[in-house]
Amino acid sequence: MLYVSIQELEAAINYWRSQSPAEGEELSLCPEASALAKPYALMIVQGAQRIPMDVLDELARTAIQTFSKINQNK
């Protein structure tokens, strides 16, 4: 089973925020950052350091996988 760490989630959220900054009066996050923010917040509340990839919804899983691929090519 593959896991994603809280540090990876935070880095991915920051990456997606830099690619598509929050907009509007309500400062809504882009869909990718928003999808990653919920499991990130839950991990903070639960004190978890990593979670299985299969608990992420499809958009969050795609966002973290895309971020990982981009970072591997650097």
PDB file of N, CA, C and O in Angstrom:
ATOM      1  N   MET A   1       0.841  -1.184   0.000  1.00  0.00           N
ATOM      2  CA  MET A   1       0.000   0.000   0.000  1.00  0.00           C
ATOM      3  C   MET A   1       0.883   1.243   0.000  1.00  0.00           C
ATOM      4  O   MET A   1       1.861   1.325   0.743  1.00  0.00           O
ATOM      5  N   LEU A   2       0.531   2.191  -0.829  1.00  0.00           N
ATOM      6  CA  LEU A   2       1.283   3.436  -0.909  1.00  0.00           C
ATOM      7  C   LEU A   2       0.737   4.453   0.087  1.00  0.00           C
ATOM      8  O   LEU A   2      -0.469   4.524   0.326  1.00  0.00           O
ATOM      9  N   TYR A   3       1.636   5.229   0.655  1.00  0.00           N
ATOM     10  CA  TYR A   3       1.266   6.250   1.631  1.00  0.00           C
ATOM     11  C   TYR A   3       1.726   7.622   1.158  1.00  0.00           C
ATOM     12  O   TYR A   3       2.656   7.746   0.362  1.00  0.00           O
ATOM     13  N   VAL A   4       1.056   8.642   1.665  1.00  0.00           N
ATOM     14  CA  VAL A   4       1.468  10.026   1.431  1.00  0.00           C
ATOM     15  C   VAL A   4       1.673  10.668   2.797  1.00  0.00           C
ATOM     16  O   VAL A   4       0.843  10.531   3.695  1.00  0.00           O
ATOM     17  N   SER A   5       2.794  11.372   2.937  1.00  0.00           N
ATOM     18  CA  SER A   5       3.103  11.996   4.224  1.00  0.00           C
ATOM     19  C   SER A   5       2.452  13.371   4.316  1.00  0.00           C
ATOM     20  O   SER A   5       2.052  13.960   3.312  1.00  0.00           O
ATOM     21  N   ILE A   6       2.360  13.857   5.531  1.00  0.00           N
ATOM     22  CA  ILE A   6       1.793  15.186   5.748  1.00  0.00           C
ATOM     23  C   ILE A   6       2.677  16.250   5.092  1.00  0.00           C
ATOM     24  O   ILE A   6       2.172  17.267   4.618  1.00  0.00           O
ATOM     25  N   GLN A   7       3.992  16.021   5.064  1.00  0.00           N
ATOM     26  CA  GLN A   7       4.894  16.967   4.415  1.00  0.00           C
ATOM     27  C   GLN A   7       4.661  17.000   2.903  1.00  0.00           C
ATOM     28  O   GLN A   7       4.704  18.065   2.288  1.00  0.00           O
ATOM     29  N   GLU A   8       4.414  15.830   2.310  1.00  0.00           N
ATOM     30  CA  GLU A   8       4.121  15.776   0.873  1.00  0.00           C
ATOM     31  C   GLU A   8       2.808  16.491   0.553  1.00  0.00           C
ATOM     32  O   GLU A   8       2.712  17.224  -0.432  1.00  0.00           O
ATOM     33  N   LEU A   9       1.803  16.270   1.397  1.00  0.00           N
ATOM     34  CA  LEU A   9       0.526  16.954   1.182  1.00  0.00           C
ATOM     35  C   LEU A   9       0.695  18.462   1.269  1.00  0.00           C
ATOM     36  O   LEU A   9       0.161  19.200   0.441  1.00  0.00           O
ATOM     37  N   GLU A  10       1.432  18.918   2.261  1.00  0.00           N
ATOM     38  CA  GLU A  10       1.644  20.359   2.412  1.00  0.00           C
ATOM     39  C   GLU A  10       2.386  20.938   1.202  1.00  0.00           C
ATOM     40  O   GLU A  10       2.028  22.002   0.698  1.00  0.00           O
ATOM     41  N   ALA A  11       3.410  20.238   0.747  1.00  0.00           N
ATOM     42  CA  ALA A  11       4.161  20.707  -0.422  1.00  0.00           C
ATOM     43  C   ALA A  11       3.280  20.724  -1.668  1.00  0.00           C
ATOM     44  O   ALA A  11       3.369  21.647  -2.477  1.00  0.00           O
ATOM     45  N   ALA A  12       2.441  19.722  -1.825  1.00  0.00           N
ATOM     46  CA  ALA A  12       1.541  19.667  -2.988  1.00  0.00           C
ATOM     47  C   ALA A  12       0.510  20.787  -2.933  1.00  0.00           C
ATOM     48  O   ALA A  12       0.210  21.408  -3.953  1.00  0.00           O
ATOM     49  N   ILE A  13      -0.027  21.045  -1.764  1.00  0.00           N
ATOM     50  CA  ILE A  13      -0.991  22.151  -1.614  1.00  0.00           C
ATOM     51  C   ILE A  13      -0.307  23.469  -1.996  1.00  0.00           C
ATOM     52  O   ILE A  13      -0.873  24.273  -2.736  1.00  0.00           O
ATOM     53  N   ASN A  14       0.895  23.682  -1.496  1.00  0.00           N
ATOM     54  CA  ASN A  14       1.626  24.918  -1.819  1.00  0.00           C
ATOM     55  C   ASN A  14       1.935  25.008  -3.310  1.00  0.00           C
ATOM     56  O   ASN A  14       1.863  26.089  -3.895  1.00  0.00           O
ATOM     57  N   TYR A  15       2.277  23.884  -3.925  1.00  0.00           N
ATOM     58  CA  TYR A  15       2.530  23.871  -5.362  1.00  0.00           C
ATOM     59  C   TYR A  15       1.275  24.290  -6.129  1.00  0.00           C
ATOM     60  O   TYR A  15       1.337  25.171  -6.986  1.00  0.00           O
ATOM     61  N   TRP A  16       0.143  23.663  -5.826  1.00  0.00           N
ATOM     62  CA  TRP A  16      -1.095  23.974  -6.551  1.00  0.00           C
ATOM     63  C   TRP A  16      -1.540  25.406  -6.284  1.00  0.00           C
ATOM     64  O   TRP A  16      -2.082  26.060  -7.175  1.00  0.00           O
ATOM     65  N   ARG A  17      -1.320  25.900  -5.073  1.00  0.00           N
ATOM     66  CA  ARG A  17      -1.656  27.300  -4.775  1.00  0.00           C
ATOM     67  C   ARG A  17      -0.791  28.249  -5.593  1.00  0.00           C
ATOM     68  O   ARG A  17      -1.262  29.305  -6.016  1.00  0.00           O
ATOM     69  N   SER A  18       0.470  27.886  -5.822  1.00  0.00           N
ATOM     70  CA  SER A  18       1.343  28.747  -6.629  1.00  0.00           C
ATOM     71  C   SER A  18       0.960  28.696  -8.105  1.00  0.00           C
ATOM     72  O   SER A  18       1.142  29.673  -8.831  1.00  0.00           O
ATOM     73  N   GLN A  19       0.434  27.567  -8.543  1.00  0.00           N
ATOM     74  CA  GLN A  19       0.011  27.430  -9.937  1.00  0.00           C
ATOM     75  C   GLN A  19      -1.299  28.156 -10.209  1.00  0.00           C
ATOM     76  O   GLN A  19      -1.508  28.692 -11.297  1.00  0.00           O
ATOM     77  N   SER A  20      -2.174  28.167  -9.219  1.00  0.00           N
ATOM     78  CA  SER A  20      -3.491  28.780  -9.365  1.00  0.00           C
ATOM     79  C   SER A  20      -3.870  29.440  -8.040  1.00  0.00           C
ATOM     80  O   SER A  20      -4.554  28.829  -7.219  1.00  0.00           O
ATOM     81  N   PRO A  21      -3.433  30.682  -7.826  1.00  0.00           N
ATOM     82  CA  PRO A  21      -3.699  31.370  -6.551  1.00  0.00           C
ATOM     83  C   PRO A  21      -5.199  31.491  -6.250  1.00  0.00           C
ATOM     84  O   PRO A  21      -6.032  31.495  -7.156  1.00  0.00           O
ATOM     85  N   ALA A  22      -5.511  31.589  -4.974  1.00  0.00           N
ATOM     86  CA  ALA A  22      -6.896  31.757  -4.532  1.00  0.00           C
ATOM     87  C   ALA A  22      -7.493  33.002  -5.177  1.00  0.00           C
ATOM     88  O   ALA A  22      -6.804  34.000  -5.388  1.00  0.00           O
ATOM     89  N   GLU A  23      -8.792  32.925  -5.490  1.00  0.00           N
ATOM     90  CA  GLU A  23      -9.453  34.011  -6.200  1.00  0.00           C
ATOM     91  C   GLU A  23     -10.737  34.428  -5.502  1.00  0.00           C
ATOM     92  O   GLU A  23     -11.282  33.714  -4.661  1.00  0.00           O
ATOM     93  N   GLY A  24     -11.200  35.622  -5.887  1.00  0.00           N
ATOM     94  CA  GLY A  24     -12.482  36.111  -5.402  1.00  0.00           C
ATOM     95  C   GLY A  24     -12.408  36.655  -3.993  1.00  0.00           C
ATOM     96  O   GLY A  24     -11.389  36.539  -3.311  1.00  0.00           O
ATOM     97  N   GLU A  25     -13.503  37.247  -3.576  1.00  0.00           N
ATOM     98  CA  GLU A  25     -13.576  37.794  -2.215  1.00  0.00           C
ATOM     99  C   GLU A  25     -13.424  36.711  -1.166  1.00  0.00           C
ATOM    100  O   GLU A  25     -12.870  36.949  -0.093  1.00  0.00           O
ATOM    101  N   GLU A  26     -13.919  35.510  -1.479  1.00  0.00           N
ATOM    102  CA  GLU A  26     -13.845  34.421  -0.511  1.00  0.00           C
ATOM    103  C   GLU A  26     -12.503  33.690  -0.551  1.00  0.00           C
ATOM    104  O   GLU A  26     -12.254  32.807   0.270  1.00  0.00           O
ATOM    105  N   LEU A  27     -11.622  34.059  -1.519  1.00  0.00           N
ATOM    106  CA  LEU A  27     -10.303  33.453  -1.676  1.00  0.00           C
ATOM    107  C   LEU A  27     -10.379  31.927  -1.761  1.00  0.00           C
ATOM    108  O   LEU A  27      -9.692  31.217  -1.028  1.00  0.00           O
ATOM    109  N   SER A  28     -11.218  31.443  -2.661  1.00  0.00           N
ATOM    110  CA  SER A  28     -11.382  30.007  -2.869  1.00  0.00           C
ATOM    111  C   SER A  28     -10.119  29.387  -3.437  1.00  0.00           C
ATOM    112  O   SER A  28      -9.487  29.941  -4.336  1.00  0.00           O
ATOM    113  N   LEU A  29      -9.763  28.231  -2.902  1.00  0.00           N
ATOM    114  CA  LEU A  29      -8.623  27.485  -3.418  1.00  0.00           C
ATOM    115  C   LEU A  29      -8.969  26.855  -4.754  1.00  0.00           C
ATOM    116  O   LEU A  29     -10.141  26.624  -5.051  1.00  0.00           O
ATOM    117  N   CYS A  30      -7.956  26.576  -5.558  1.00  0.00           N
ATOM    118  CA  CYS A  30      -8.180  25.847  -6.803  1.00  0.00           C
ATOM    119  C   CYS A  30      -8.652  24.430  -6.438  1.00  0.00           C
ATOM    120  O   CYS A  30      -8.446  23.990  -5.307  1.00  0.00           O
ATOM    121  N   PRO A  31      -9.275  23.721  -7.372  1.00  0.00           N
ATOM    122  CA  PRO A  31      -9.816  22.393  -7.055  1.00  0.00           C
ATOM    123  C   PRO A  31      -8.780  21.418  -6.501  1.00  0.00           C
ATOM    124  O   PRO A  31      -9.086  20.648  -5.590  1.00  0.00           O
ATOM    125  N   GLU A  32      -7.560  21.439  -7.035  1.00  0.00           N
ATOM    126  CA  GLU A  32      -6.522  20.517  -6.573  1.00  0.00           C
ATOM    127  C   GLU A  32      -6.119  20.797  -5.125  1.00  0.00           C
ATOM    128  O   GLU A  32      -6.052  19.879  -4.308  1.00  0.00           O
ATOM    129  N   ALA A  33      -5.851  22.063  -4.811  1.00  0.00           N
ATOM    130  CA  ALA A  33      -5.464  22.421  -3.439  1.00  0.00           C
ATOM    131  C   ALA A  33      -6.609  22.157  -2.473  1.00  0.00           C
ATOM    132  O   ALA A  33      -6.389  21.700  -1.351  1.00  0.00           O
ATOM    133  N   SER A  34      -7.817  22.439  -2.904  1.00  0.00           N
ATOM    134  CA  SER A  34      -8.981  22.195  -2.067  1.00  0.00           C
ATOM    135  C   SER A  34      -9.149  20.710  -1.760  1.00  0.00           C
ATOM    136  O   SER A  34      -9.457  20.337  -0.628  1.00  0.00           O
ATOM    137  N   ALA A  35      -8.948  19.864  -2.768  1.00  0.00           N
ATOM    138  CA  ALA A  35      -9.083  18.419  -2.570  1.00  0.00           C
ATOM    139  C   ALA A  35      -8.035  17.883  -1.604  1.00  0.00           C
ATOM    140  O   ALA A  35      -8.300  16.936  -0.865  1.00  0.00           O
ATOM    141  N   LEU A  36      -6.844  18.483  -1.604  1.00  0.00           N
ATOM    142  CA  LEU A  36      -5.779  18.042  -0.704  1.00  0.00           C
ATOM    143  C   LEU A  36      -5.897  18.639   0.694  1.00  0.00           C
ATOM    144  O   LEU A  36      -5.362  18.084   1.654  1.00  0.00           O
ATOM    145  N   ALA A  37      -6.593  19.763   0.812  1.00  0.00           N
ATOM    146  CA  ALA A  37      -6.701  20.455   2.099  1.00  0.00           C
ATOM    147  C   ALA A  37      -7.485  19.654   3.139  1.00  0.00           C
ATOM    148  O   ALA A  37      -7.146  19.681   4.322  1.00  0.00           O
ATOM    149  N   LYS A  38      -8.522  18.947   2.712  1.00  0.00           N
ATOM    150  CA  LYS A  38      -9.337  18.201   3.680  1.00  0.00           C
ATOM    151  C   LYS A  38      -8.540  17.076   4.340  1.00  0.00           C
ATOM    152  O   LYS A  38      -8.517  17.007   5.569  1.00  0.00           O
ATOM    153  N   PRO A  39      -7.877  16.179   3.572  1.00  0.00           N
ATOM    154  CA  PRO A  39      -7.089  15.151   4.265  1.00  0.00           C
ATOM    155  C   PRO A  39      -5.931  15.739   5.070  1.00  0.00           C
ATOM    156  O   PRO A  39      -5.551  15.187   6.103  1.00  0.00           O
ATOM    157  N   TYR A  40      -5.373  16.852   4.606  1.00  0.00           N
ATOM    158  CA  TYR A  40      -4.291  17.522   5.341  1.00  0.00           C
ATOM    159  C   TYR A  40      -4.801  17.995   6.700  1.00  0.00           C
ATOM    160  O   TYR A  40      -4.148  17.777   7.721  1.00  0.00           O
ATOM    161  N   ALA A  41      -5.955  18.637   6.713  1.00  0.00           N
ATOM    162  CA  ALA A  41      -6.535  19.113   7.975  1.00  0.00           C
ATOM    163  C   ALA A  41      -6.855  17.955   8.910  1.00  0.00           C
ATOM    164  O   ALA A  41      -6.601  18.039  10.112  1.00  0.00           O
ATOM    165  N   LEU A  42      -7.410  16.875   8.368  1.00  0.00           N
ATOM    166  CA  LEU A  42      -7.726  15.703   9.190  1.00  0.00           C
ATOM    167  C   LEU A  42      -6.458  15.102   9.804  1.00  0.00           C
ATOM    168  O   LEU A  42      -6.461  14.666  10.955  1.00  0.00           O
ATOM    169  N   MET A  43      -5.388  15.085   9.030  1.00  0.00           N
ATOM    170  CA  MET A  43      -4.132  14.554   9.550  1.00  0.00           C
ATOM    171  C   MET A  43      -3.615  15.414  10.699  1.00  0.00           C
ATOM    172  O   MET A  43      -3.104  14.885  11.686  1.00  0.00           O
ATOM    173  N   ILE A  44      -3.743  16.718  10.581  1.00  0.00           N
ATOM    174  CA  ILE A  44      -3.309  17.608  11.653  1.00  0.00           C
ATOM    175  C   ILE A  44      -4.115  17.345  12.919  1.00  0.00           C
ATOM    176  O   ILE A  44      -3.554  17.204  14.005  1.00  0.00           O
ATOM    177  N   VAL A  45      -5.436  17.280  12.769  1.00  0.00           N
ATOM    178  CA  VAL A  45      -6.312  17.056  13.926  1.00  0.00           C
ATOM    179  C   VAL A  45      -6.028  15.704  14.588  1.00  0.00           C
ATOM    180  O   VAL A  45      -6.026  15.589  15.814  1.00  0.00           O
ATOM    181  N   GLN A  46      -5.787  14.678  13.754  1.00  0.00           N
ATOM    182  CA  GLN A  46      -5.558  13.329  14.278  1.00  0.00           C
ATOM    183  C   GLN A  46      -4.107  13.073  14.688  1.00  0.00           C
ATOM    184  O   GLN A  46      -3.797  12.045  15.290  1.00  0.00           O
ATOM    185  N   GLY A  47      -3.226  14.010  14.358  1.00  0.00           N
ATOM    186  CA  GLY A  47      -1.815  13.830  14.674  1.00  0.00           C
ATOM    187  C   GLY A  47      -1.150  12.767  13.813  1.00  0.00           C
ATOM    188  O   GLY A  47      -0.147  12.180  14.219  1.00  0.00           O
ATOM    189  N   ALA A  48      -1.696  12.513  12.627  1.00  0.00           N
ATOM    190  CA  ALA A  48      -1.154  11.496  11.724  1.00  0.00           C
ATOM    191  C   ALA A  48       0.003  12.060  10.919  1.00  0.00           C
ATOM    192  O   ALA A  48       0.000  13.236  10.556  1.00  0.00           O
ATOM    193  N   GLN A  49       0.986  11.225  10.641  1.00  0.00           N
ATOM    194  CA  GLN A  49       2.128  11.636   9.833  1.00  0.00           C
ATOM    195  C   GLN A  49       2.026  11.165   8.384  1.00  0.00           C
ATOM    196  O   GLN A  49       2.691  11.704   7.499  1.00  0.00           O
ATOM    197  N   ARG A  50       1.185  10.154   8.150  1.00  0.00           N
ATOM    198  CA  ARG A  50       0.971   9.667   6.790  1.00  0.00           C
ATOM    199  C   ARG A  50      -0.388   8.987   6.706  1.00  0.00           C
ATOM    200  O   ARG A  50      -0.943   8.539   7.710  1.00  0.00           O
ATOM    201  N   ILE A  51      -0.914   8.920   5.472  1.00  0.00           N
ATOM    202  CA  ILE A  51      -2.181   8.239   5.233  1.00  0.00           C
ATOM    203  C   ILE A  51      -2.059   7.409   3.958  1.00  0.00           C
ATOM    204  O   ILE A  51      -1.252   7.727   3.084  1.00  0.00           O
ATOM    205  N   PRO A  52      -2.854   6.351   3.850  1.00  0.00           N
ATOM    206  CA  PRO A  52      -2.834   5.554   2.619  1.00  0.00           C
ATOM    207  C   PRO A  52      -3.397   6.356   1.448  1.00  0.00           C
ATOM    208  O   PRO A  52      -4.364   7.103   1.599  1.00  0.00           O
ATOM    209  N   MET A  53      -2.783   6.191   0.290  1.00  0.00           N
ATOM    210  CA  MET A  53      -3.253   6.894  -0.908  1.00  0.00           C
ATOM    211  C   MET A  53      -4.696   6.527  -1.239  1.00  0.00           C
ATOM    212  O   MET A  53      -5.441   7.350  -1.771  1.00  0.00           O
ATOM    213  N   ASP A  54      -5.088   5.307  -0.928  1.00  0.00           N
ATOM    214  CA  ASP A  54      -6.428   4.868  -1.331  1.00  0.00           C
ATOM    215  C   ASP A  54      -7.561   5.509  -0.529  1.00  0.00           C
ATOM    216  O   ASP A  54      -8.729   5.311  -0.864  1.00  0.00           O
ATOM    217  N   VAL A  55      -7.248   6.272   0.519  1.00  0.00           N
ATOM    218  CA  VAL A  55      -8.310   6.992   1.235  1.00  0.00           C
ATOM    219  C   VAL A  55      -8.581   8.360   0.613  1.00  0.00           C
ATOM    220  O   VAL A  55      -9.575   9.009   0.940  1.00  0.00           O
ATOM    221  N   LEU A  56      -7.687   8.798  -0.290  1.00  0.00           N
ATOM    222  CA  LEU A  56      -7.893  10.077  -0.974  1.00  0.00           C
ATOM    223  C   LEU A  56      -8.940   9.915  -2.070  1.00  0.00           C
ATOM    224  O   LEU A  56      -9.024   8.868  -2.712  1.00  0.00           O
ATOM    225  N   ASP A  57      -9.738  10.963  -2.280  1.00  0.00           N
ATOM    226  CA  ASP A  57     -10.686  10.895  -3.392  1.00  0.00           C
ATOM    227  C   ASP A  57      -9.917  11.042  -4.704  1.00  0.00           C
ATOM    228  O   ASP A  57      -8.721  11.334  -4.698  1.00  0.00           O
ATOM    229  N   GLU A  58     -10.598  10.841  -5.816  1.00  0.00           N
ATOM    230  CA  GLU A  58      -9.948  10.809  -7.123  1.00  0.00           C
ATOM    231  C   GLU A  58      -9.186  12.098  -7.437  1.00  0.00           C
ATOM    232  O   GLU A  58      -8.054  12.047  -7.918  1.00  0.00           O
ATOM    233  N   LEU A  59      -9.797  13.243  -7.171  1.00  0.00           N
ATOM    234  CA  LEU A  59      -9.133  14.524  -7.475  1.00  0.00           C
ATOM    235  C   LEU A  59      -7.889  14.713  -6.611  1.00  0.00           C
ATOM    236  O   LEU A  59      -6.855  15.151  -7.114  1.00  0.00           O
ATOM    237  N   ALA A  60      -7.970  14.393  -5.334  1.00  0.00           N
ATOM    238  CA  ALA A  60      -6.817  14.523  -4.442  1.00  0.00           C
ATOM    239  C   ALA A  60      -5.701  13.572  -4.864  1.00  0.00           C
ATOM    240  O   ALA A  60      -4.528  13.946  -4.867  1.00  0.00           O
ATOM    241  N   ARG A  61      -6.066  12.348  -5.219  1.00  0.00           N
ATOM    242  CA  ARG A  61      -5.074  11.360  -5.648  1.00  0.00           C
ATOM    243  C   ARG A  61      -4.370  11.837  -6.937  1.00  0.00           C
ATOM    244  O   ARG A  61      -3.149  11.741  -7.059  1.00  0.00           O
ATOM    245  N   THR A  62      -5.151  12.343  -7.876  1.00  0.00           N
ATOM    246  CA  THR A  62      -4.577  12.852  -9.121  1.00  0.00           C
ATOM    247  C   THR A  62      -3.672  14.051  -8.855  1.00  0.00           C
ATOM    248  O   THR A  62      -2.599  14.160  -9.449  1.00  0.00           O
ATOM    249  N   ALA A  63      -4.094  14.950  -7.967  1.00  0.00           N
ATOM    250  CA  ALA A  63      -3.303  16.141  -7.646  1.00  0.00           C
ATOM    251  C   ALA A  63      -1.970  15.769  -7.009  1.00  0.00           C
ATOM    252  O   ALA A  63      -0.942  16.346  -7.365  1.00  0.00           O
ATOM    253  N   ILE A  64      -1.960  14.830  -6.085  1.00  0.00           N
ATOM    254  CA  ILE A  64      -0.710  14.443  -5.421  1.00  0.00           C
ATOM    255  C   ILE A  64       0.186  13.668  -6.378  1.00  0.00           C
ATOM    256  O   ILE A  64       1.406  13.831  -6.346  1.00  0.00           O
ATOM    257  N   GLN A  65      -0.402  12.822  -7.234  1.00  0.00           N
ATOM    258  CA  GLN A  65       0.395  12.074  -8.202  1.00  0.00           C
ATOM    259  C   GLN A  65       1.028  13.003  -9.240  1.00  0.00           C
ATOM    260  O   GLN A  65       2.191  12.824  -9.602  1.00  0.00           O
ATOM    261  N   THR A  66       0.281  13.977  -9.713  1.00  0.00           N
ATOM    262  CA  THR A  66       0.814  14.949 -10.671  1.00  0.00           C
ATOM    263  C   THR A  66       1.947  15.738 -10.037  1.00  0.00           C
ATOM    264  O   THR A  66       2.999  15.918 -10.649  1.00  0.00           O
ATOM    265  N   PHE A  67       1.737  16.210  -8.810  1.00  0.00           N
ATOM    266  CA  PHE A  67       2.778  16.939  -8.082  1.00  0.00           C
ATOM    267  C   PHE A  67       4.035  16.075  -7.935  1.00  0.00           C
ATOM    268  O   PHE A  67       5.145  16.558  -8.155  1.00  0.00           O
ATOM    269  N   SER A  68       3.870  14.817  -7.569  1.00  0.00           N
ATOM    270  CA  SER A  68       5.017  13.914  -7.396  1.00  0.00           C
ATOM    271  C   SER A  68       5.783  13.727  -8.694  1.00  0.00           C
ATOM    272  O   SER A  68       7.014  13.739  -8.690  1.00  0.00           O
ATOM    273  N   LYS A  69       5.075  13.555  -9.808  1.00  0.00           N
ATOM    274  CA  LYS A  69       5.727  13.388 -11.104  1.00  0.00           C
ATOM    275  C   LYS A  69       6.516  14.631 -11.490  1.00  0.00           C
ATOM    276  O   LYS A  69       7.629  14.528 -12.007  1.00  0.00           O
ATOM    277  N   ILE A  70       5.945  15.801 -11.243  1.00  0.00           N
ATOM    278  CA  ILE A  70       6.634  17.054 -11.560  1.00  0.00           C
ATOM    279  C   ILE A  70       7.898  17.191 -10.736  1.00  0.00           C
ATOM    280  O   ILE A  70       8.929  17.618 -11.257  1.00  0.00           O
ATOM    281  N   ASN A  71       7.843  16.840  -9.467  1.00  0.00           N
ATOM    282  CA  ASN A  71       9.013  16.945  -8.596  1.00  0.00           C
ATOM    283  C   ASN A  71      10.081  15.920  -8.922  1.00  0.00           C
ATOM    284  O   ASN A  71      11.263  16.169  -8.685  1.00  0.00           O
ATOM    285  N   GLN A  72       9.696  14.779  -9.456  1.00  0.00           N
ATOM    286  CA  GLN A  72      10.683  13.749  -9.837  1.00  0.00           C
ATOM    287  C   GLN A  72      11.502  14.214 -11.024  1.00  0.00           C
ATOM    288  O   GLN A  72      12.657  13.817 -11.180  1.00  0.00           O
ATOM    289  N   ASN A  73      10.911  15.057 -11.866  1.00  0.00           N
ATOM    290  CA  ASN A  73      11.600  15.521 -13.069  1.00  0.00           C
ATOM    291  C   ASN A  73      12.497  16.731 -12.813  1.00  0.00           C
ATOM    292  O   ASN A  73      13.144  17.217 -13.741  1.00  0.00           O
ATOM    293  N   LYS A  74      12.548  17.220 -11.597  1.00  0.00           N
ATOM    294  CA  LYS A  74      13.388  18.399 -11.282  1.00  0.00           C
ATOM    295  C   LYS A  74      14.783  17.988 -10.945  1.00  0.00           C
ATOM    296  O   LYS A  74      15.624  18.838 -10.656  1.00  0.00           O
TER     297      LYS A  74
END
